[in-house]
């Protein structure tokens, strides 16, 4: 059996200390590598999510623009039809007014004036 001397114990303790420090350094380096890899992975995922969100936003905007254009077209068509209907009603009312006696014509004219002011 080897003799245990103070030098042997000191050398063994120093070697154990160096091994512990070396293991700690290696563990720290592994954590640093994992941190960098995780940062890259998260950055990539965030960039992908941002791209997807931007694409979705662009699609939604295009659809909204399309729907807005369609609504504008429908409103114009409705305005045209209402204008045509108003013209036809005016013509019918004028015909009806022409067939009425004078007193009734005055009443109808007053009523049409009131309606015209209310609109």
C-alpha positions in Angstrom: 0.0 0.0 0.0 1.2 3.5 -0.8 2.3 5.7 2.0 0.0 8.7 2.5 2.1 11.7 2.9 1.1 15.3 3.0 2.4 15.8 -0.5 0.3 12.9 -1.8 -2.8 14.3 -0.1 -2.1 17.8 -1.4 -1.5 16.5 -4.9 -4.7 14.5 -4.8 -6.7 17.5 -3.5 -5.3 19.8 -6.1 -6.1 17.3 -8.9 -9.6 16.9 -7.5 -10.0 20.7 -7.5 -8.7 21.0 -11.1 -11.1 18.3 -12.2 -14.0 20.0 -10.5 -13.1 23.4 -12.1 -12.6 21.7 -15.5 -16.0 20.0 -15.2 -17.6 23.3 -14.2 -16.1 25.1 -17.2 -17.3 22.3 -19.6 -20.8 22.4 -18.1 -20.8 26.2 -18.4 -19.7 26.0 -22.1 -22.4 23.4 -22.8 -25.0 25.7 -21.3 -23.7 28.6 -23.4 -24.0 26.5 -26.6 -27.5 25.5 -25.6 -28.4 29.1 -24.9 -27.2 30.2 -28.3 -29.0 27.3 -30.1 -32.2 28.1 -28.2 -31.9 31.8 -29.1 -31.4 30.9 -32.8 -34.4 28.5 -32.7 -36.7 31.1 -31.0 -35.5 33.9 -33.4 -36.3 31.6 -36.4 -39.7 30.8 -35.0 -40.4 34.5 -34.3 -39.3 35.4 -37.8 -41.5 32.7 -39.3 -44.5 33.8 -37.1 -43.9 37.5 -38.1 -43.8 36.5 -41.8 -47.0 34.5 -41.4 -48.7 37.3 -39.6 -47.6 39.8 -42.3 -48.9 37.4 -45.0 -52.2 37.0 -43.2 -52.5 40.8 -42.8 -51.8 41.4 -46.5 -54.5 38.8 -47.4 -57.0 40.3 -45.1 -56.3 43.8 -46.4 -56.7 42.6 -50.0 -60.0 40.9 -49.1 -61.2 44.0 -47.3 -60.3 46.1 -50.3 -62.2 43.7 -52.6 -65.2 43.7 -50.4 -65.1 47.5 -50.1 -65.0 47.7 -53.9 -68.0 45.4 -54.2 -70.0 47.4 -51.7 -69.2 50.6 -53.6 -70.4 49.0 -56.8 -73.6 47.8 -55.1 -74.3 51.2 -53.5 -73.9 52.9 -56.9 -76.2 50.4 -58.5 -78.8 50.9 -55.7 -78.5 54.7 -56.1 -79.1 54.4 -59.9 -82.1 52.2 -59.3 -83.6 54.5 -56.7 -83.0 57.4 -58.9 -84.8 55.6 -61.8 -87.6 54.7 -59.4 -87.9 58.3 -58.2 -88.2 59.5 -61.7 -90.9 56.9 -62.5 -92.8 57.9 -59.4 -92.5 61.6 -60.3 -93.9 60.8 -63.8 -96.8 58.8 -62.3 -97.6 61.5 -59.8 -97.5 64.1 -62.5 -99.9 62.0 -64.6 -102.2 61.5 -61.6 -102.0 65.1 -60.8 -103.1 66.0 -64.3 -106.2 63.9 -63.9 -107.3 65.5 -60.7 -109.7 68.4 -60.2 -108.1 71.8 -59.5 -108.7 71.7 -55.7 -107.2 68.2 -55.4 -104.2 69.3 -57.6 -103.5 72.1 -55.1 -103.6 69.6 -52.1 -101.3 67.1 -53.9 -98.9 69.9 -54.8 -98.8 71.1 -51.2 -98.2 67.5 -50.0 -95.4 66.9 -52.6 -93.8 70.2 -51.5 -93.9 69.1 -47.9 -92.4 65.7 -48.7 -89.7 67.4 -50.8 -88.7 69.7 -47.9 -88.7 66.8 -45.5 -86.4 64.7 -47.6 
